[in-house]
Amino acid sequence: MVMSSLYTLAREFEMKDMGLTNYFLELKVWQGDGELFLSQGKYAIKILQKNHMENYKPMDTLLDTNWRKEYASSGEEVDATNDKQPMGSLMYLVNT
């Protein structure tokens, strides 16, 4: 079915075979015999660099497991807008 569609397109438009794809929409593409692997590593690194987090160490959880309610009232007020853009980028990364 796919091949017949390609032939139809080739009759209608001038086409050129450029070989296997390496990158597509910022996704790294590896192709093998009957296999296709996509990686978003480049996008993940871009998010970390944009937010100056490339030297951070990984954690098992995003939450502090030793956090107590009194810590919330003793600290400075935090501007949540600085956290929204990176969180949106990470949510996109996880859901695509």
C-alpha positions as CSV (number, residue, x, y, z in Angstrom):
1,M,0.0,0.0,0.0
2,V,2.8,2.4,1.0
3,M,4.8,1.6,-2.1
4,S,1.9,2.2,-4.5
5,S,1.4,5.6,-2.8
6,L,5.0,6.5,-3.4
7,Y,4.7,5.5,-7.1
8,T,1.6,7.7,-7.4
9,L,3.5,10.6,-5.9
10,A,6.5,10.0,-8.1
11,R,4.3,10.2,-11.2
12,E,2.8,13.4,-10.1
13,F,5.9,15.2,-8.6
14,E,9.6,15.1,-9.4
15,M,11.2,13.1,-6.6
16,K,14.7,12.1,-5.6
17,D,15.8,9.3,-3.3
18,M,18.2,10.9,-0.8
19,G,18.9,7.7,1.2
20,L,18.2,6.9,4.8
21,T,17.1,9.6,7.2
22,N,19.5,10.6,10.0
23,Y,17.4,13.4,11.6
24,F,13.7,14.2,11.4
25,L,12.1,17.0,13.4
26,E,15.0,17.0,15.9
27,L,14.7,13.2,16.3
28,K,17.8,11.1,15.7
29,V,16.8,8.2,13.5
30,W,18.6,4.8,13.2
31,Q,17.3,2.3,10.7
32,G,18.2,-1.3,10.3
33,D,16.8,-4.5,8.9
34,G,13.1,-4.1,9.7
35,E,13.9,-1.8,12.7
36,L,13.5,1.9,13.3
37,F,14.8,3.6,16.5
38,L,14.1,7.3,17.3
39,S,16.0,9.2,20.0
40,Q,15.3,12.6,21.5
41,G,18.6,12.9,23.2
42,K,19.6,16.1,21.3
43,Y,16.3,17.7,22.4
44,A,16.8,16.7,26.0
45,I,20.4,18.2,26.0
46,K,19.0,21.4,24.5
47,I,16.4,21.7,27.3
48,L,19.1,21.2,30.0
49,Q,21.5,23.7,28.4
50,K,18.7,26.3,28.0
51,N,18.0,26.1,31.7
52,H,21.6,25.9,32.8
53,M,21.1,22.3,34.1
54,E,23.6,20.3,32.0
55,N,25.9,19.7,35.0
56,Y,23.1,18.5,37.4
57,K,23.1,15.0,38.6
58,P,20.2,12.6,38.0
59,M,17.8,11.9,40.9
60,D,15.3,9.0,41.5
61,T,12.6,11.4,42.5
62,L,12.0,15.1,41.9
63,L,10.7,15.6,45.4
64,D,12.7,16.0,48.6
65,T,11.8,13.0,50.7
66,N,12.8,14.7,53.9
67,W,10.7,17.9,53.3
68,R,8.7,19.2,56.2
69,K,5.8,21.7,56.1
70,E,7.6,24.3,58.2
71,Y,10.3,24.6,55.5
72,A,7.7,26.1,53.2
73,S,7.0,29.1,55.4
74,S,10.7,29.8,56.3
75,G,12.0,30.3,52.8
76,E,11.8,33.0,50.2
77,E,8.8,33.3,47.9
78,V,9.5,31.6,44.5
79,D,8.4,32.9,41.1
80,A,6.7,29.9,39.5
81,T,6.9,31.3,36.0
82,N,10.6,30.3,35.8
83,D,9.6,26.7,36.3
84,K,6.7,26.5,33.9
85,Q,8.6,26.6,30.6
86,P,11.2,23.9,31.5
87,M,8.4,21.7,32.9
88,G,6.4,22.2,29.7
89,S,9.4,21.1,27.7
90,L,10.0,18.1,29.8
91,M,6.3,17.1,29.6
92,Y,6.6,17.3,25.8
93,L,9.7,15.2,25.8
94,V,8.1,12.5,28.0
95,N,4.8,12.4,26.0
96,T,6.3,12.2,22.5
